[in-house]
Amino acid sequence: MTDNATPADDLREETAEAAPEVAEHDAAATRIAELEEQLAAARQETLYAQADIQNVRRRAEKDAADARAYAATGFARDVLSVADNLDRALAAIPASLREDEKFKGLVTGLEATGRELANVFGRHGLTKIEAMGQPLDPNKHQAMVEMPSDAEPGTIVQEMQSGWMIKDRLLRPALVGVAKKPD
């Protein structure tokens, strides 16, 4: 009798020697148990592989959607400097020249160009970040200077360059002056 064996196990071993079909049955049962374990492991591996394939597919779809949505980012960033220059040009025209008949057509054309550029930006998901009077948001604004002001400290009181978003991503932060308590 072995240490962990029960009397029934001992009896089975003794009779198995006399009856080979019992030994064959035991060997077959052991083999079936091994095969069932292998089958369970293979099923588990298959499930993991399917889950991995599904994750790869989802990631690829997300990457493709992001590539479509943000493909124009570099071009848009470059065109923003053109829009800035157009805005500066319009701001530099004195009011007296805006009313002058000689320049009225030029000013109207520049303003129309600015509006069309804004419409094109809008169609492609570019939006201007509102900065003036807003609290400083380091995710959208870049503080360039602190200025003494009666406004709440941390409030934007000057916009040096407009900020832009493309869809839900920052394209360019707004360069701003932020209020601080007067000395």
VOTILUM-640719 format. One record per residue (C-alpha): residue number from 1; chain; x negated, y, z negated. Coordinates in steps of 0.02 Angstrom, whole numbers, plus 32768, in hexadecimal, padded with zeros to 4 digits. Each point is the difference from the previous one (the first is absolute). Layout:
% residues N
<n:NUM, chain:A, c1:X, c2:Y, c3:Z>
...
//
This chain:
% residues 183
<n:1, chain:A, c1:8000, c2:8000, c3:8000>
<n:2, chain:A, c1:7FBC, c2:80AD, c3:802F>
<n:3, chain:A, c1:8003, c2:8099, c3:7F8F>
<n:4, chain:A, c1:8091, c2:805C, c3:8055>
<n:5, chain:A, c1:805D, c2:7F6C, c3:804A>
<n:6, chain:A, c1:80A6, c2:7FC8, c3:7FBE>
<n:7, chain:A, c1:802F, c2:7F48, c3:7FEC>
<n:8, chain:A, c1:806A, c2:800F, c3:809F>
<n:9, chain:A, c1:7F69, c2:8040, c3:8062>
<n:10, chain:A, c1:7F95, c2:7F72, c3:7FC0>
<n:11, chain:A, c1:8086, c2:7F81, c3:802F>
<n:12, chain:A, c1:800D, c2:804F, c3:80AE>
<n:13, chain:A, c1:7F43, c2:7FF1, c3:8018>
<n:14, chain:A, c1:8001, c2:7F4A, c3:7FCB>
<n:15, chain:A, c1:808F, c2:7FD3, c3:8073>
<n:16, chain:A, c1:7FBA, c2:8068, c3:8090>
<n:17, chain:A, c1:7F6C, c2:7F8B, c3:8009>
<n:18, chain:A, c1:8075, c2:7F6E, c3:8018>
<n:19, chain:A, c1:8078, c2:805A, c3:8077>
<n:20, chain:A, c1:7FA5, c2:805C, c3:808E>
<n:21, chain:A, c1:80A2, c2:8053, c3:803B>
<n:22, chain:A, c1:8006, c2:8064, c3:7F5D>
<n:23, chain:A, c1:7F4D, c2:803B, c3:801D>
<n:24, chain:A, c1:802D, c2:802F, c3:80B2>
<n:25, chain:A, c1:8099, c2:805E, c3:7FC0>
<n:26, chain:A, c1:7F95, c2:805F, c3:7F83>
<n:27, chain:A, c1:7F80, c2:802B, c3:8087>
<n:28, chain:A, c1:808C, c2:803A, c3:8075>
<n:29, chain:A, c1:804E, c2:806A, c3:7F75>
<n:30, chain:A, c1:7F57, c2:804F, c3:7FDD>
<n:31, chain:A, c1:7FE6, c2:8022, c3:80B9>
<n:32, chain:A, c1:80B0, c2:804B, c3:800E>
<n:33, chain:A, c1:7FDD, c2:8072, c3:7F6B>
<n:34, chain:A, c1:7F5C, c2:8039, c3:8051>
<n:35, chain:A, c1:8058, c2:8021, c3:80A6>
<n:36, chain:A, c1:808C, c2:8060, c3:7FA9>
<n:37, chain:A, c1:7F7D, c2:806E, c3:7FAA>
<n:38, chain:A, c1:7FAA, c2:801E, c3:80A6>
<n:39, chain:A, c1:80A8, c2:8029, c3:8051>
<n:40, chain:A, c1:802A, c2:807D, c3:7F75>
<n:41, chain:A, c1:7F55, c2:8052, c3:8013>
<n:42, chain:A, c1:8015, c2:800A, c3:80BD>
<n:43, chain:A, c1:80AD, c2:804D, c3:7FEC>
<n:44, chain:A, c1:7FB9, c2:8081, c3:7F87>
<n:45, chain:A, c1:7F72, c2:802A, c3:8078>
<n:46, chain:A, c1:807F, c2:8012, c3:808D>
<n:47, chain:A, c1:8069, c2:8078, c3:7F98>
<n:48, chain:A, c1:7F66, c2:8068, c3:7FD7>
<n:49, chain:A, c1:7FCE, c2:8003, c3:80B7>
<n:50, chain:A, c1:80AF, c2:8036, c3:8035>
<n:51, chain:A, c1:8001, c2:8089, c3:7F7C>
<n:52, chain:A, c1:7F54, c2:8039, c3:803A>
<n:53, chain:A, c1:803A, c2:8005, c3:80B6>
<n:54, chain:A, c1:8098, c2:8066, c3:7FCE>
<n:55, chain:A, c1:7F93, c2:807B, c3:7FA0>
<n:56, chain:A, c1:7F8B, c2:8013, c3:8095>
<n:57, chain:A, c1:8095, c2:801D, c3:8074>
<n:58, chain:A, c1:8049, c2:8085, c3:7F8D>
<n:59, chain:A, c1:7F58, c2:8056, c3:7FF0>
<n:60, chain:A, c1:7FE8, c2:8000, c3:80BC>
<n:61, chain:A, c1:80AE, c2:8049, c3:801A>
<n:62, chain:A, c1:7FDD, c2:8089, c3:7F7F>
<n:63, chain:A, c1:7F57, c2:8028, c3:8050>
<n:64, chain:A, c1:8051, c2:800B, c3:80AC>
<n:65, chain:A, c1:808A, c2:8073, c3:7FBE>
<n:66, chain:A, c1:7F7D, c2:806F, c3:7FAA>
<n:67, chain:A, c1:7F98, c2:8005, c3:809F>
<n:68, chain:A, c1:8099, c2:803A, c3:8063>
<n:69, chain:A, c1:8034, c2:8080, c3:7F7D>
<n:70, chain:A, c1:7F55, c2:804B, c3:7FE2>
<n:71, chain:A, c1:7FAA, c2:7FE9, c3:80A9>
<n:72, chain:A, c1:8003, c2:80BA, c3:8026>
<n:73, chain:A, c1:7FAF, c2:8033, c3:7F5C>
<n:74, chain:A, c1:7F58, c2:8034, c3:8049>
<n:75, chain:A, c1:804F, c2:805D, c3:8091>
<n:76, chain:A, c1:807D, c2:8056, c3:7F8D>
<n:77, chain:A, c1:7F75, c2:8038, c3:7F8B>
<n:78, chain:A, c1:7FA5, c2:804E, c3:8094>
<n:79, chain:A, c1:809C, c2:8057, c3:8042>
<n:80, chain:A, c1:8022, c2:804B, c3:7F54>
<n:81, chain:A, c1:7F6A, c2:8074, c3:8019>
<n:82, chain:A, c1:8052, c2:803F, c3:80A1>
<n:83, chain:A, c1:80A2, c2:8021, c3:7FA0>
<n:84, chain:A, c1:7F9E, c2:805B, c3:7F79>
<n:85, chain:A, c1:7FAC, c2:806F, c3:8082>
<n:86, chain:A, c1:80A7, c2:8027, c3:8050>
<n:87, chain:A, c1:804A, c2:802F, c3:7F57>
<n:88, chain:A, c1:7F69, c2:8070, c3:7FDA>
<n:89, chain:A, c1:8010, c2:8053, c3:80AA>
<n:90, chain:A, c1:80B8, c2:8025, c3:7FE3>
<n:91, chain:A, c1:7FDD, c2:8041, c3:7F50>
<n:92, chain:A, c1:7F77, c2:8073, c3:8043>
<n:93, chain:A, c1:8074, c2:805D, c3:8078>
<n:94, chain:A, c1:8034, c2:80A3, c3:7FAC>
<n:95, chain:A, c1:80BA, c2:802A, c3:7FF6>
<n:96, chain:A, c1:7FE8, c2:8098, c3:8070>
<n:97, chain:A, c1:7FBC, c2:7F93, c3:808D>
<n:98, chain:A, c1:808C, c2:7F81, c3:7FE9>
<n:99, chain:A, c1:807D, c2:8087, c3:8030>
<n:100, chain:A, c1:7F97, c2:8043, c3:8091>
<n:101, chain:A, c1:8050, c2:7FCE, c3:80A6>
<n:102, chain:A, c1:7F54, c2:7FD2, c3:8047>
<n:103, chain:A, c1:7FE1, c2:7F7C, c3:7F7A>
<n:104, chain:A, c1:80B2, c2:7FC9, c3:7FDB>
<n:105, chain:A, c1:7FFA, c2:7F75, c3:8084>
<n:106, chain:A, c1:7F59, c2:7FC2, c3:7FC0>
<n:107, chain:A, c1:803B, c2:7FFC, c3:7F4B>
<n:108, chain:A, c1:80A2, c2:7FA9, c3:8033>
<n:109, chain:A, c1:7F9D, c2:7F7E, c3:8062>
<n:110, chain:A, c1:7F8A, c2:7FDF, c3:7F6F>
<n:111, chain:A, c1:8092, c2:7FEE, c3:7F87>
<n:112, chain:A, c1:8058, c2:7F88, c3:8079>
<n:113, chain:A, c1:7F5F, c2:7F9B, c3:800E>
<n:114, chain:A, c1:7FF6, c2:7FF7, c3:7F42>
<n:115, chain:A, c1:80B5, c2:7FC4, c3:7FF4>
<n:116, chain:A, c1:7FE5, c2:7F7C, c3:8086>
<n:117, chain:A, c1:7F62, c2:7FC3, c3:7FA8>
<n:118, chain:A, c1:8064, c2:7FF2, c3:7F5D>
<n:119, chain:A, c1:8088, c2:7F9D, c3:805B>
<n:120, chain:A, c1:7F7E, c2:7F89, c3:8049>
<n:121, chain:A, c1:7FB4, c2:7FE8, c3:7F53>
<n:122, chain:A, c1:80AD, c2:7FD9, c3:7FBB>
<n:123, chain:A, c1:8025, c2:7F80, c3:8087>
<n:124, chain:A, c1:7F60, c2:7FA4, c3:7FD4>
<n:125, chain:A, c1:801C, c2:7FFF, c3:7F44>
<n:126, chain:A, c1:7F92, c2:8092, c3:7FCF>
<n:127, chain:A, c1:8045, c2:806F, c3:7F78>
<n:128, chain:A, c1:7FB8, c2:809C, c3:7FB3>
<n:129, chain:A, c1:7FE1, c2:7FF9, c3:7F45>
<n:130, chain:A, c1:805A, c2:8089, c3:7FA0>
<n:131, chain:A, c1:7F80, c2:804E, c3:7F8C>
<n:132, chain:A, c1:802C, c2:80B3, c3:7FCE>
<n:133, chain:A, c1:8050, c2:8009, c3:7F53>
<n:134, chain:A, c1:7FEE, c2:7F45, c3:7FE5>
<n:135, chain:A, c1:7F9C, c2:7FB2, c3:7F72>
<n:136, chain:A, c1:7F56, c2:7FC0, c3:8037>
<n:137, chain:A, c1:800B, c2:7F4B, c3:803A>
<n:138, chain:A, c1:7F50, c2:7FB9, c3:8018>
<n:139, chain:A, c1:804A, c2:7F7E, c3:8077>
<n:140, chain:A, c1:8037, c2:808A, c3:8079>
<n:141, chain:A, c1:7FA2, c2:809E, c3:7FD1>
<n:142, chain:A, c1:7F48, c2:802A, c3:7FF1>
<n:143, chain:A, c1:7FE1, c2:8090, c3:7F87>
<n:144, chain:A, c1:7F7D, c2:8074, c3:8048>
<n:145, chain:A, c1:800A, c2:808F, c3:7F82>
<n:146, chain:A, c1:8054, c2:8030, c3:7F5E>
<n:147, chain:A, c1:804F, c2:80AB, c3:8000>
<n:148, chain:A, c1:8040, c2:8068, c3:7F6D>
<n:149, chain:A, c1:80BC, c2:800B, c3:8014>
<n:150, chain:A, c1:80A2, c2:801A, c3:7FA3>
<n:151, chain:A, c1:803C, c2:7F59, c3:8048>
<n:152, chain:A, c1:7FFD, c2:7F62, c3:7F98>
<n:153, chain:A, c1:7F4D, c2:7FBD, c3:7FF4>
<n:154, chain:A, c1:7FE7, c2:7F73, c3:807E>
<n:155, chain:A, c1:807D, c2:804B, c3:807B>
<n:156, chain:A, c1:7FC7, c2:801E, c3:80B2>
<n:157, chain:A, c1:7FFA, c2:80BC, c3:8025>
<n:158, chain:A, c1:7F9D, c2:8000, c3:80A2>
<n:159, chain:A, c1:7FF7, c2:7F8A, c3:8095>
<n:160, chain:A, c1:7F5F, c2:800C, c3:8063>
<n:161, chain:A, c1:8024, c2:7F70, c3:8075>
<n:162, chain:A, c1:80A1, c2:7F9E, c3:8014>
<n:163, chain:A, c1:8005, c2:7F49, c3:7FD0>
<n:164, chain:A, c1:8050, c2:7F78, c3:8069>
<n:165, chain:A, c1:8048, c2:7F51, c3:7FE9>
<n:166, chain:A, c1:8013, c2:7F7C, c3:8086>
<n:167, chain:A, c1:8095, c2:7F95, c3:7FCF>
<n:168, chain:A, c1:7FDA, c2:7FDA, c3:7F48>
<n:169, chain:A, c1:7F43, c2:8017, c3:8008>
<n:170, chain:A, c1:7F99, c2:809C, c3:7FE4>
<n:171, chain:A, c1:7FB6, c2:803E, c3:80A2>
<n:172, chain:A, c1:7FAE, c2:809D, c3:7FBA>
<n:173, chain:A, c1:800F, c2:804D, c3:7F52>
<n:174, chain:A, c1:8038, c2:80B4, c3:7FED>
<n:175, chain:A, c1:7F71, c2:8072, c3:7FCD>
<n:176, chain:A, c1:8048, c2:806D, c3:7F76>
<n:177, chain:A, c1:7FE1, c2:8081, c3:7F7A>
<n:178, chain:A, c1:8046, c2:7FD3, c3:7F56>
<n:179, chain:A, c1:803F, c2:8076, c3:7F78>
<n:180, chain:A, c1:7FA5, c2:800C, c3:7F5C>
<n:181, chain:A, c1:8026, c2:8069, c3:7F67>
<n:182, chain:A, c1:7FC8, c2:80B5, c3:8015>
<n:183, chain:A, c1:7F62, c2:802A, c3:7F9E>
//
